[in-house]
Amino acid sequence: MDDELLQRIRRFRTDYFPKYEGQFKELVEQGQHPTILFVGCSDSRLVPYMLTGAGPGELFIVRNVGALVPPYNGMGGGLHGTAAAIEYAVLNLHVSHIIVCGHSHCGAMKALYEEISPEAKNLNSWLDLAREATLPVQVTNEALRRTEQRSVVLQLERLMDYPMVRQRVEQRKIALHGWHYVIEEGEIYVFDVRTGTFVAASRSEHSGTGPYHEVDPDNGSIFNEVDASWYPAR
């Protein structure tokens, strides 16, 4: 049987690496200095370098199921990779942007409305980080889209509980960005904290303003309110 993975890593060495060899050597000699922390879902259809047009050394990437942010000092006694990566990106790499990127057709968001295998104990606990984003409605494509976007906002709010993040956001040293990537459209919708909505990047005036230049996060959630039309009929 052909070893496709072996062929792929060989092609990297012969086809890709020579184009960027100088850049890789410079990144080794001078170290990495990414300006963006990208928190994204592990879904294989989400490709951060393609979405952002970034090259080697430009993104510090954290990926997990659902693009979720654990509470500060709230999970695993400090033994959590995502929390550690956030701290490292802010305190050591001094990033100036943090992007939380969810996406359409997210299996993690869909799982919030379904029974999860009792064997998946870690997954079940992990998804608790997004349950506040669910809607009290019958599951539809629109409800899932709203849930995906609400989860992005929830993670932005949770990021503000990290003292080093909050301090730098308030000092305007870090900007937070909430993105929702619609795979079939090739469009990224960016969160606008002023209107509480996601706006297509092709029509937006910015790459996301959430949080918190215009809104005080201590006043509560900045989710869009769920109006009566979302509740099941009685």
Disulfide bonds with the S-S distance in Angstrom:
none
